[in-house]
């Protein structure tokens, strides 16, 4: 049972490393930039983080008051638990963006960002046309390839997986 859990953990953490380090560097650039933009520009407006502007008047991990109302407007399941879905969406942008930028738990963060961007595209931006959808689509594309590849050489997941593999070989 324990070896199965370690195997799953290794699958989630261990990034796919490209044949040359320059390829990993090129793939890291959109990951780092998108993570930075998500956590500082998009997430920090909705979710209290240390770098959230004081004008937002948010405590740490607090969701802006307007955001659950916005989420409830999507209807259906979102209207039944708007605070939960608003918190999850804001968390995935702010904290998931930070993790994406650092290359930490990259696949988990990418999955959360992917879900959030799909909701943003189909529930919020769809009627705004292509130009309205494009930023969310860009974040979605970056999240998809990071879900598959992980962080590459230039992320904390690479260091964690290296340490994990070393510890598993000793025991």
N, C-alpha and C positions, 0 to 999 in steps of 0.2 A: 504494500500500500504506500509506504513512504517513498519507495523508488519511483512509483507512478507519479506521485506529487512532484518529486524532483524533476522528472522527465517533462511534465507539463510546465513547471516553472522555467526550465531551461528553454523550452519552445517559445514561451512568451517573452523571455528576456534576450536570448541570444540573437543578435542581428546577423543578417546575411552580409558578409564582407565581399566587396567587389575584388576583382583580380588585381587591380592597381589602386593605390591610395588616392590618386587624383580623382578617380571615379567616385569614391566615397566622399571626397571633399565637395565635388560638384553636386552630389545628391544631398549633402548636408546643408548647403546654402539655402534652398527653399524651406527646408525643415526649420532651420534656425530663424529665418526671417518671418515665416508664417507663425511660428510659436511666439516670437517677440510681439508681432502685431496683434495676435489674438489676446495675449495676456495683458498688454499695455493699453491698447486702443479699444478693443471690443469688450473684453471681459471686465476690465477695471471700471468701465462705465456702469456695469450692472451688478458687480460683485465686489465686496470690500476686500481689497488686497493692500499690502503695505504701500504700494505706489499709486493707489487710487487717489484722485484729486480730493482735497479736503472739501471742495465745493459740493461733492457728491454726498457728503455727510453720511458715510457708511462705516460701520464697524467691520472688523475682520470677519470675513465669510458671511457677511450680510448681503441680502439681495435688495436692489433698489425697489422701492414701493411700486413704481409704475410697471415693472416687468411682469409680475404675476397677473396683473390686469391685462396686459398685452397677450400673455400666453392663454389666458382664459378665453380671449376672443377667437382663438383657433377652433373652439368648440370641441365636441366629442370627448374623448378621454382627457384632453388637456383642460377642459372646463371642470372636470370632476376633482382634479388635484393640481390647480394652477401654481400653488406655492412650491410643491415638490418639483414639478417640471421646470419652473423658472429657476429654482435653485440648481437643478441638475444641468440645465443649459448654461447658466452663468458660470457654474463650477467647471464645466468642460471647456469653456472658452478661457477662463482666467487661470485655473490650475492646470488644466490639460494643455493649454498653450505654453505655460511655463515648463511642464514636463516635456513637451515636444521640443521646445527650444534647447533644453539641456540633454535631450536624448535619454531621458529616464522613464522607464515603463512606457516606452515609445508606442508599442502596439496597443496597450490599454488606452493610453491618451488618444491615439489615432482613432480607435473605435468610438470613444465618447465624442470626439470632435466630428467624426463622420456622421453619427446619429444627429448631432445638433445642427450640422449644416444641411442635412436632408430635411429636417423640420423647417429650418429657416428658408430653404428654397421653396418647398411645396406649401408651407402654411403662411409664410410671411411675405416673401419676395415674388411669388409667382405672377401676380398681377402687375408687377412693375416692369415687366419686359426683360429682355436679355441683359441690359446694362445694370438693372437692379439685382439680377441673379448672379452676375459674374463674380463679385467678391466671394460669395458663399461657395460658388462652384470652384474657385481657385483653392480655397481652404479644403474643400472636399477632395479634390484631386491629390493634393499634398498628403492629406490624411490617408487616402487609399494606398498610395505607394509606400507610405511609412508603415501602414498596417502589414503590408507584405514583406518589406525589406527590414524593418526595424531601424535602428539609429545608424547602422554602419560603424565604421571605425571611430567616427568623431562624435561620440555620445557616451554618456555614463553607462548605458546598458552594455557597451562593449567591455568596459572595465569590470562591471559587476559579473558579467558572464565569464570573463577570463578568470576572475577570482573563484567563482562558483565551480568552474571546470577543474581548476587546480585543487580545490578542496575535495571534490568528488573523487579525484584520482588517488588522493592520499588515503582515503578511508576504504 
